[in-house]
């Protein structure tokens, strides 16, 4: 009998160690305004403390922090460290109900207060009777409501943002729609002609933003001085009397005459729903909300921040209204966000930084102020992949504040994956690739880059060593410029090299593949419909970008010098890279352009020294038997299967393009949001 008991104890111990019979321990969290049931806690912070106590007693326990239906409000973000998380077999899970009814926010709800008659008297006529006054919390009374937004600047969170029933509101602007034209100036100063009298009087937190010199760069800076125009000045673009405004710094490469700009946080622009203005002296917010009088202001910088945490799941939640990033993951491994909706927020939806084997799946990311998602992991010096991913998700309306330079997904490091997702309707590009061996596959990318120029839906550039990435089986459509704006589909800018672009369908895309001076790229087996020119090739390193090649201090040469291209892993993976500087580095050549199908599309364009003789070009042709309605389909269709038979009879060696699965509009995203 004793032997039987010993064997039974050993058996159940092994079973427990394997987790086969260990039921998860649930820690319920009551929503705002709800009384906690017995065994439940009132806040997420209390739940994490309880999880730590339970983990200390039983390191192998499977723990679930279960947020109840309703709103869960944070004044400060939840922070997890190395001692938190779980194991591979039993990760710590923070989740809501499967129907998405739990909402985690970093905001404070405001209700109206009486409007000061002195403030009311200074409102635009259209605003009277609509604008409400609110008392801002102390955290929202900083001297400036945001930090400058400049090229390569930090993603500093704003002091606060304002949200109503329809989402993010914006600070009042002039002009209320579109942009004014700035007369050229010297350094940080410019002139606006036609500014209404008194418009910028008594505006201590006045800003100006716009495309100051380049259509690919939108910058916002505080105005530090306002005064009349010098009558003796002769500024290009100025038509007469104007108002002279001085920024706190000079925009990147100066101010172009007639640059499109606007003033921000100006009381006179409070003339329509969805706008707000703050009286800095009294801490009073004036807002014209949509859909009721209640507004919310963001107070928490982030909602969930992890550092070194391993084996964590965040599931079935709606995360919104942080000043900065909603979820920030630093270090650690196996942190996954799934079946959730992220946004709106002032910063990024989720940032994975120096992390391994984690990412997002089946998520919606919308209304972020900066990037939708950042995936940065792996070790470039050894080419060890980070294993980060974004799968089967939807990203839209990102780059709300950083209108340029903030893609839907920013990839860095080694071996990240973006697959099965839909990325649409944003002013910024979809994917920015830095680093090596990433995969962008099976995505639908549409209706991007409105208002921008000299940019692309998928972008990489200025680094010979950022090689090995694959862009395949994607459906890009309706990406157009217009007027003086020009955009691209896949934009391999400024000597980007070593990419594979294969099996993609480009439908109504301007300049769908753009090789800007790069080498060793493969553009094979793609289908181009009403997308011209199918492939652009130039050799800018021999012409206007010669300094990038010859100057050892250039960004391109510095990036090359920073990587161990002579090391065994790099030599094995990229054998053409070690001797690049001795192999006509200025020449855009060695690209392979083969087996591409061109329907109602011009083939190749060679400019700025680009030469067909430097490339391998073969078997690129139109359909053998085009359908009678091809022109109509090319104008209106969004169904990839309408173009699946175009290659029949052409003899092209196309890969097995998954036309039936390319439309991701209804298949990607959080299950409860579809």
N, C-alpha and C positions, 0 to 999 in steps of 0.2 A: 504493500500500500504506500509506503514511504517513497519507493521508486516512482510510482505512478504520479504522486503529488509533485515530486521534483521535476519529472518530465513535463507535466502540465504547466508548471511555473516557467520552465524554460521555453515552452511553446508560446505561451501568451506573451512572454517577454520579447521573443523574436517577432511575433506579430505586431506588438506595440511599436517596436523599433522600426518596423517596415512601414508603419502608418496605416496598415490595412484595416484595422478596427478602430483607429483613433478618430472619433467624431470631432469636427471642429468645435472649438469653444467660442461661442458668440458673445460679444459685448455690445448690447444695443445702445444706441445714442438717440435721445429724444430730440425732435426738431424744435425750432423756435416756437414758444407759446404752448408747448405740450408738456404735461407733467410726466416725468420718467416713470415707467412701470417698475415694479420690483425687479431688481437685478440690472436695471438700465442706469445709464449716467446721463448727465444733462449736456455735456459738451464733448467735442472731439478731443480736446486736451485731456479731459478726465479719462476718456476711453484709452488714450495712448498710455497714460500713467498706469491704468489697470492692466493693460497688455504687458507692460514691463514687469509688473509684479507677478503676473501669471507666468511669464517667460522665466523669471528668476526661480520660481518653484518647479517649473517643468520645461526645460529647454526644448523638448521635442513636441510641445503642444502645437496643434494647428489653430491659430487664432484668427477670428474674423471680427473686425470692428464694423458693425452693421448700422448705418445711418437710416433712421426712420423717414417716412415720407414727410416732405415739407422743407423749409429753409433752415440751414445750419450756418450761422454767421460767425466769422472770425474777425477779430480786431488785429490779431497777429497770426502769422502763418504757423502751421504745424511743422515742427522740425524733428526729423528722424536721423539718428546717427548709426554708428557701427553696431551698437548693441541691440538695435531694433531690427525689424525684418524677421525672417524665419529661416527655413531650410528649403532645399530644392524640392523635397517631398511635401513640405508643409509651409508654404510662404505665408507671411502675414498679409491679410487681405483687408483693405478698406473699401467697403462697397455700399451701394444703396440698393433699393428694390429694383428688380429687373425691368420695371416699366419706366425707369428714369425719373421717378417722383421725388427723389432726394436731391436737393440743390445746395451746394457748398459755395458760399460767397464771402468776399472780403470787403463788404461794403457796410455803410450805415444808412438807414432809412431816414429821410428828412420829411417833415411835414411843414406846411406853410406857416409863416408868421406875418403879422401886419406889415404892409409895405410902407416904408418911410416916405411921407409925402415929398420930401426933397428929392429922393431917388425917383419917385414916380413921375415927377415933373420933368425929368431929364430923359425919359424914355422916348423912343420914336413913337409917332402917333399910332402906327400899326400895332404896337405892342401893348397899348393901354387896355386894361381889362383882361389880358391874356397872361401877362408875366406875373409870376408869383415870387415871393421873397422867402428865403430860408436862412437859418442860422447855421453856418458851417462849423464842423468840429475843429478843435485846435490844430489837428494835424493838417488841415487844409488851408491854413492861414499863412503859408510861407510867402515870402516877398514875390516869388515868381511861381506860376502854376505849373511850369514844366522846365526842363533843361533844354539847351540847344540841341537841335537835330542837324548834324553835319556829317560830311563824308568821313567814314571810318571812326565816327564818334561812339562812345559807349551807349548802350541801351539803358540810359538812366530813366527810372520810372518817373512819371509826372507826380507832382505833389498830390493830385487827386484827379479823378475824372467824374463826370456826371452822367447818370443813366436814368432813363424814364422807361415807360412800358414798352417802347419800341426799340430800346437798346441804347447805344452810346449817343449822347448829345455832343455837339461841338461848340467851342467858344465862338462867340459872335464875330463875324468877319465883315470887312469891307474890301471889295464889293461883296455883297451877300452871295452872288453866284459868279463863277468864273474868276477872272483875274484882271487887274489893271496892268498898265505898262510902265515900267520903271525907266526913267531917263538915266542914261549912263552917268556914272559918277567916278569919284576917286576913292580908292580904298573901300571903306565900309559905308560910305555915304551915297545916297541916291535921291532923286527928286520924283515926286508924284504930282503931275499936273491934274487939275480938276478935282482935288480933294475938297469935299464940302467944308465950308467954314466951321471951325470949332469941332470938327469930327474927332481930332486926337487931343483935344484939350483935356487936361486932368485925367490922363490915362497912365498911371504909374507902372502898369504891367502890360505894356504894349509890345506886340511882336510883329514881325514881318516874315513871310515865308513864300517860297516859290521856286521856279526853275531859273536861278539867277544867271547861269551861263550855259548850262548843258541840259538837254532834254532828258538825260538819264539820271540827273541828280536833283532832288528836291531837298532844300535846306530851310530850317526855321531858326531865327535868331531874335533876341530881344532888341527893341529899339531903345537906345540910351539917350538920344537927343532929338528934339523936334524943333524946327525953326523955319522961317521963311527962306525961300531960295535967294541966293546972292544974285542981285540984279545984274551984276557984271559977268556972271558965268555964262558959258556957251556950251551947254551940255548937249551931246547928240541925243536926239529923241525928245527933248523938252520943247514944248510949244509956246511957253510964255510963263506967266506967274505960276508958281508951284510951291509945294511944301518940301523942305529938305529934311530927310530923316537919316539918322546915323545908327548903324547896327553896332553891336558890341564886338564884332569881328568882321573881317572881309570874307565874303563867300568864296568858295573854292574857285580859284582862277579869276576872281573879280566879277563885276556886274556888266552884263551885256546890255547895250541899248535896246529898249523895248522888251526887256525880260518880263515874263509874266509873273507877277507877284501879287500878294494881297496882305492886308493888315489883319491881325488876329487879336482877339480879346479887346474889342472896341465896342463900347456901349451902343453906339449908333447902329451897329449891325444886328442888334437884338430885335429883329423885325419879322421873325417867322418861327414856326414851331421847330423844336429840336435844337434851339440855341440857348446859350447861357453866358453870363458875365458876372464877375465877382467884384464887389466893392472892397478893395484891399484894406482900406482903413477900418471899416466896421466889421469885416468878416461876414458880410451878407452876400448870399448868392441870389442873383436874379435869373430866373429860368422860365422858358416858355415850353412846358412839357407837353408831350403828346399822350393822350389816353389817360387822363386823370391828373391830380395835383401832386401826387407823391413822387419824389425822386430819390435816388440813392447816390451817394458819393463813395468812391473807393478809398479805403483806409489801409488795408493790409497790403504790404508789398508783394507777398506771394501767398499762396494757399497751402501748398505742400512743398517742403524743401528737404531733400535727403542729402546726406554726406557720408559716403562709404557704406550705405545701406545695401544689404543683399536680400534677394528673394522677397520682393514686395509686389503685391497686385493692387491696383486702383481700378475699381470696376463699377459700372452702372451708376455713374454720378453725372450731374451737371455742375461743372466748375466754372465760376464766372466772377467778374467784378473785382479783380486784384489790380493794384496800381501797376505792378510789373508782371513777371511771369506767373502763370497759374501753377505750374509744376516745374520745379527745378531739381534736377538729379545730377549730383556731382560725385564722381567715383562710384565705387560699388559695382554690383552686377545683378542681372536678372530682375530689373525693375520694369514692370509692364503696366501700361495704362490700356484698358480695354473696355469696349462697349460704353463709351462715355462721350459727353459733349463738353467741349472746352471753348469758352468765350461767351461774351466779349471780355477783353482785358486790355490794360494799358501796354503790356509788354508782349511776351511770346506765350503761345499756348502751352508748350512743353519744351524744355531745353535739357538734353542729355549731354553732359560734358565730362569727358574722360571716363565714360561708363562702358561696361561690356554687356553684351547679350541682353539688351533691353530695347524698349521702344513702345510703339502704339499699334493697336490693331482694332479695327471696327470702331473708329472714333470719328466724330465731327469736330472740326476746328474752324471757328468762324468769328470774325469781328476782333481779331487781335490787333494791337497797335503796331507791332513789329512783325517778325517772322511768325508763321504758324507753328513750325516745329524746327528745332535744331538737333541734329544727330552728329555728335563729334566724339569719335572713339577709335581705338586701335593705335598702333604704334608705327608711324611712317618709316622710321629709321630701319626697322626690321621687317616692315610690310606685314606685320601681324594684324589680322582683321579685328575690328571691334564687335562685330556681330549685332549692330544696331539696325532697327527696322521701323518702317511705317508701312502698314499693310491694310488694304481694304478700307480705306478711310476717305473722308471728304474734307477738303479745305477750300474755303471761300471767304471773300471780304477781309482777307488779312492785309497787312501793311496799311492800316487805317491812319496811323500817325506818321510812320516812316514810309512815305508813299513810294520811294525808290530805295534800292539797296536792302530790301527786306523781303526775301522770297517766301513762298509757301513752305518750302523745306530747304534748309541749309545743311549740306553734307560736308563733313570734314573728317580727316583721319584716313582710315582704311576700311573698305569692305562694308559700307552701309547699303541698305536696300530700301527702295521705294517701289512698292508694287501694288497693283490692283486698286489704285485709288483714283479719285476724281478731284481735279484741281481747277477751279473756275472762278470767273468774275472777280478779278482783283486788279488794281492798278500796277502791281508788281509782277515779277516773273515767278514761275512755278517752282523751279529747282535751281539751286546754285551748287555746283560741285567744286569742292577743293579736296585735294588728297588723291587717293589711289583706289582703284578696283571697286568702285561703287557700281550698283546695278539699279537702273531706273527702267522698270519693265511693266508692261501691261496696264498702263495708266491712261486715263482720259484727261486731256488738258485743253481748256477752251476759254475763249473770251477774256483774254488777259491784256494788260499793258495799255489800257485806255489812258490817253493823255501823255504817254511817255514816248521817247524816241531813242534810237541807237541802243536797243536792248532786246532781249530774247526770252522766250518762254522757258527754255532750258539753257543755262549759261555756265560757262567756265572760261578762264583766261589767265594770261600772264604768268604761266608756270609750265615750263617744258617737262618738269618731273611729275606733274599731276596726271598720270597716265593710267591706262588699264580699265577705265570705266566703260560700261556698256549701257547704251540707250536703245532699247529694243521693244518691239511689239506694243508700242504706244499709239494712241489715237489723238493726234493734235488737230484741232479744227477751229476755224473762225478767229484767227489771230492776225489782225490786220492793222496797218497804220492808217494813214489818211492825211491829205494836205501835205504839210512839211514833215510829218512824222513818218519814220520808217522803223519797222520792227522785224524780228526774225523768229523762226521756230526754235531750232537748235543752234545756238550762237556760241561757236568755239572761237573766242576772241583772242587777239593779241598773242599769237603763237601757241595756243592750246593744241596739244598733240597727243597722239596715242589713244584716241577714243574710237569706239565702234558704234556706229549708228545703223541699225539693221532691223528690218521687218516692221517699220513704222508706217502708219497711214497718215499722210498730211493732206488735209482737206481745207481749202480756202485759207492757206497760211502764206503770208508774205515771206520770201526768202527762207524757205523751210530749213535748209541746212547751209550754214554760213561758216566757211573755214577761213579765219582771219589770220593768215600767215603761218598756220601750223603745219606739222609734219606727221606722217605715219598714221593718219586717221583713215578709217575704213567706213565708207558709206555704201552699204550693200543691201540689195533686196528690199528696198523701200518702195512704197506706192505714193506717187505725188498726183493729186487731183486738184486742178485749178489753183496751183501753188507754184509761183514763179519768182526768180529762176530756181529750179529744183536744188541746185548746188552752186554756191558762190565760192570761188577760190581766189585768193590774192596772195601776194608775196610782199607784204608791207615791210618786212624786215629789210628789203632791198631798197625801199623808197622812203615814205614819210616816217616810218617807225624804226629807222636805222639805228638811232641812238639806243633803243632798247637792247639791241644786239651787241653793239660795240662798247657801251659804257659798263664797266664792271660793277658799278654801283646801282645800276638800274634794277627795278623790281624783278624783272625776268632773270637777270644774271644772279641776283642775290638769292632767289628761290632755288636756282640750279646749284649754287655753291653750298646751300644749306643742307642738301640731301647727300647721303653717302652713295653716289651713283656707281662708284668703283667697287662697292662691297659685294660679296657673293650673292646675297639675296636679290640685290638690284640688278646685277649682271645677268642672273638667271631669268629674272622676270622681264627686264627691259634691255635686251642686248644691244639695241641701237643707241641707248642713252649715254653710256660712258664717253664715247668719242664724238659726241654731238658738236662740241665747239670747234672740232677740226674737220667737220663734214658740211661745209657751206651752211652754217647755222642760219643765215639770213634768208635762205631760199625756202619758200613754202612749197614743199614737194614730198614725194613718197606717199602721197595719199592714194587710196584705192577707191575708185568710183565705178562699181560694177553692178549689173543685174538690177538696175532700178527701172521701174515702170513709170512712164510719164504720160498722164492723160490731161489734155488741155493745159499743159504746163510747159514752159520753156525749159530747155535742158540745163546747160551749164553756162556760168558767166565767169570770165577771167579778167581781173582788173588789178591795178597797182602792182604790176610785175608778175602776176600769176600766169602760169603757162601750162597748157595741156600736156606739153612734152615732158613735164616734170612729174606727171601723175600716171597711174595705171588706170586706163579708161576702157571699159569693154561692156558690150551687151546692155546698153541702156536704150530703151525704145518704147514706143507707144503701144496701145492695145492693138491686137491683130483683128479683133472683131468688136469694135466699140458698140454698145447698145444705142438704139436710136434716141433714147431719152437721156443720154449721158450728160449733155449740157444742162438739162433741167435738174438732174440729180446733183450735179456739181454746184448748182446755185443754191439748192434748198435742203438736200438730204443731210441728216445727222446719223444715219444708220450705216455703220461700216459694211454690213453685209451687202449693201447695194453695189459695192465695188469689189466684192470677193472674186468675181469671175473675169475681171479685166485682164488678168495675166494669161488666160487660157489661149493656147496656140501661139504664144510669143516666144517660147523657147528660153525664157528667163529662168535663172536658177534662184527662184525666190525661196526663202525659208517658209516654214509652215506658219503663216501669219494667222493669229487667232481672231479672225474677223468677228465671229459670233460672240466673243467675250470682251471685245474692245469697248463696248458701251457700258461704262461703269456708273452712269448717272443714278440708276435705281438699285445698284447692287452694293455700293460702298457706304460706309458710315455706321453710326450707332444703330443697332436694331430698333430701338424705340423711337428714333427720329425719322425713319424712312416713311 
